[in-house]
Amino acid sequence: AVVSTQSTGLEAPLIDIHADINIIAQSIDSEVQLIAQKLDLRSQIRNKEGILHGLMSIEKLTNKIEQLIDNQSEGKESLFERVASEYSQLQFYVNKNEDLPFVSNMRPRIKRISDYLEGGLHKSFKSGLKNNDKNSVTQCLRIFTTLGRVDQSEQLFADAIIAPIIEELVSKENLSNSGLDGMYCQILDALPAATALVLSLTSPRKDNELRSFDFMSNATFPTIVSKICT
């Protein structure tokens, strides 16, 4: 009876302790939820601030590039390089916010910039190649690198330089006159002069900013194979 009485006497304090613990736990849980809500709100604010900064940057860069194009107070290659640098930044913000209506509304203006840059760059690059203009070709290659369009330059080189040479040499008449071995020798003899400029500019040295180009593997050899097989 004594033990029973003692047990009964202990239950009341234990119940009170459990109640206090539950109250404290609920209070902590509420605090945690409140902190989580504040953190989530801050995250949302930062996200919205990032979006706003991106949209403002798109508007600012677009205006700046359009002014550069409209004024054209610099030489062509120098202008293309400046426009390409600004356009690369513009594309960074466009890609991060491409699903927003504001960006959709800006698309026609951005396309005008892209068309100007691509058309002028392609024309300048092909002209530099045909005239063996080292400075012009170097500047164009830098712009292709900035824009992430190395593959475009390789295709342009294939179309403007390699294809005409191969088309002239790979013919029934030449095959009849020179034979297959002779025709292949003519192709090999023509390649050093045709590729000398781009190969000298795009050597794979680590300190060469143009080392990402591979005009032999991605332009010259595929064009030769394609022309011979068709």
C-alpha positions in Angstrom: 0.0 0.0 0.0 2.9 2.3 0.8 4.5 1.6 -2.6 1.2 2.2 -4.4 0.9 5.5 -2.6 4.4 6.5 -3.5 3.8 5.7 -7.2 0.7 7.7 -7.2 2.6 10.6 -5.7 5.2 10.5 -8.4 2.8 10.4 -11.3 1.6 13.9 -10.9 5.1 15.5 -11.1 5.9 13.3 -14.1 2.7 14.3 -15.9 3.6 18.0 -15.2 7.1 17.4 -16.6 5.8 15.8 -19.7 3.4 18.7 -20.2 6.2 21.2 -19.8 8.3 19.3 -22.3 5.4 19.2 -24.8 5.0 23.0 -24.4 8.7 23.6 -24.9 8.8 21.3 -27.9 5.8 23.0 -29.5 7.4 26.4 -28.8 10.6 25.2 -30.5 8.7 23.8 -33.4 6.9 27.1 -33.9 10.2 28.9 -33.8 11.7 26.6 -36.3 8.7 27.0 -38.6 8.9 30.8 -38.2 12.6 30.7 -39.1 12.0 28.5 -42.1 9.3 30.8 -43.3 11.6 33.8 -42.9 14.4 32.0 -44.8 12.0 30.9 -47.5 10.8 34.6 -47.8 14.3 35.8 -48.1 15.1 33.2 -50.7 12.0 34.3 -52.7 13.1 37.9 -52.4 16.6 37.1 -53.5 15.2 35.1 -56.4 12.9 38.0 -57.5 15.8 40.4 -57.1 17.9 38.2 -59.4 15.2 38.0 -62.0 14.7 41.8 -61.8 18.5 42.3 -62.2 18.5 39.9 -65.2 15.6 41.7 -66.9 17.2 45.1 -66.4 20.5 43.8 -67.7 18.8 42.4 -70.8 17.2 45.8 -71.5 20.4 47.7 -70.8 22.6 45.4 -72.9 20.1 45.4 -75.8 20.0 49.2 -75.9 23.8 49.4 -75.7 24.3 46.9 -78.6 21.7 48.6 -80.7 23.5 51.9 -80.2 26.9 50.4 -81.2 25.3 48.9 -84.4 23.5 52.1 -85.3 26.5 54.4 -84.7 29.2 52.2 -86.3 31.9 54.7 -85.5 34.6 51.9 -85.4 36.1 49.6 -87.9 34.1 46.5 -88.8 36.1 43.9 -87.1 36.6 46.0 -83.9 32.8 46.7 -83.9 32.0 43.0 -84.3 34.3 42.1 -81.4 32.6 44.7 -79.1 29.1 43.6 -80.1 30.0 39.9 -79.7 31.3 40.6 -76.2 28.2 42.4 -75.2 26.0 39.9 -77.0 27.6 37.0 -75.0 26.6 38.7 -71.8 23.1 39.4 -73.1 22.6 35.7 -74.0 23.7 34.7 -70.5 20.8 36.7 -69.0 18.4 35.7 -71.7 19.0 32.0 -71.1 18.4 32.4 -67.4 15.1 34.1 -67.9 14.0 32.7 -71.3 10.5 31.7 -70.1 9.5 35.2 -69.0 7.1 37.3 -71.1 9.5 40.2 -71.0 12.2 38.1 -72.7 9.7 36.9 -75.3 8.8 40.5 -76.1 12.5 41.3 -76.5 13.1 38.5 -79.0 12.7 40.5 -82.2 15.3 43.1 -81.0 17.7 40.3 -79.9 17.2 38.5 -83.2 18.1 41.7 -85.1 21.4 41.8 -83.2 22.1 38.2 -83.8 21.4 38.5 -87.5 23.6 41.5 -87.8 26.4 39.9 -85.9 26.2 36.5 -87.7 25.9 38.0 -91.2 28.7 40.5 -90.8 31.0 38.0 -89.0 30.5 35.3 -91.7 31.2 37.8 -94.4 34.3 39.2 -92.7 35.7 35.8 -91.9 35.3 34.5 -95.5 36.9 37.6 -96.9 39.8 37.3 -94.5 40.3 33.7 -95.5 40.3 34.4 -99.2 42.6 37.4 -98.8 44.9 35.6 -96.3 44.4 38.5 -93.9 45.9 37.2 -90.7 44.6 40.1 -88.5 41.0 39.9 -89.8 40.9 36.1 -89.4 42.4 36.2 -85.9 39.8 38.7 -84.8 37.0 36.7 -86.3 38.1 33.5 -84.6 38.2 35.4 -81.3 34.6 36.4 -81.9 33.5 32.9 -82.8 35.1 31.7 -79.5 33.4 34.4 -77.5 30.0 33.4 -79.0 30.6 29.7 -78.6 30.3 29.2 -82.3 33.5 27.4 -83.1 31.7 24.8 -85.2 30.2 27.6 -87.4 33.7 28.9 -88.3 34.9 25.4 -89.2 31.9 24.9 -91.5 32.5 28.3 -93.1 36.1 27.4 -93.7 35.1 24.1 -95.2 32.6 25.8 -97.6 34.7 28.8 -98.5 38.2 27.3 -98.8 38.3 23.5 -98.9 35.1 22.7 -100.9 36.1 24.7 -104.0 39.5 23.1 -104.1 38.2 19.6 -103.8 35.4 20.3 -106.4 38.0 21.4 -108.9 40.3 18.5 -108.4 37.7 15.7 -107.9 36.2 15.4 -111.4 35.9 12.7 -114.0 38.2 14.6 -116.3 40.9 15.0 -113.8 40.5 11.3 -112.7 40.9 10.3 -116.4 43.9 12.5 -117.0 45.8 12.0 -113.6 44.5 8.7 -112.4 43.3 8.0 -108.8 46.8 8.3 -107.3 47.6 11.4 -109.1 44.3 13.0 -108.1 44.9 12.2 -104.4 48.4 13.6 -104.7 47.0 16.9 -106.1 44.6 17.1 -103.2 47.4 16.5 -100.7 49.6 19.1 -102.4 46.9 21.7 -102.3 46.1 21.3 -98.5 49.2 23.0 -97.0 48.7 26.3 -98.6 44.9 26.2 -98.1 45.2 25.4 -94.4 48.4 27.2 -93.4 46.8 30.4 -92.0 44.1 28.8 -89.8 46.5 26.1 -88.6 49.1 28.6 -87.6 46.5 30.6 -85.6 44.9 27.6 -83.9 47.8 25.6 -82.7 47.0 23.4 -79.6 49.4 25.2 -77.3 47.9 25.8 -73.8 48.6 29.5 -74.0 46.8 29.9 -77.3 43.3 31.3 -76.8 42.2 29.8 -80.2 43.3 26.3 -79.5 39.7 25.0 -79.4 39.4 25.0 -83.2 40.2 21.9 -85.2 40.0 22.8 -88.9 41.6 19.6 -90.1 39.4 17.0 -88.3 36.2 19.0 -88.3 36.4 20.8 -91.7 39.1 19.6 -94.1 39.0 15.8 -93.9 35.2 15.5 -93.7 34.8 17.8 -96.8 37.4 15.7 -98.8 35.6 12.5 -97.9 32.2 13.9 -98.6 33.2 15.3 -102.1 35.0 12.1 -103.1 32.1 9.8 -102.1 29.4 11.9 -103.8 
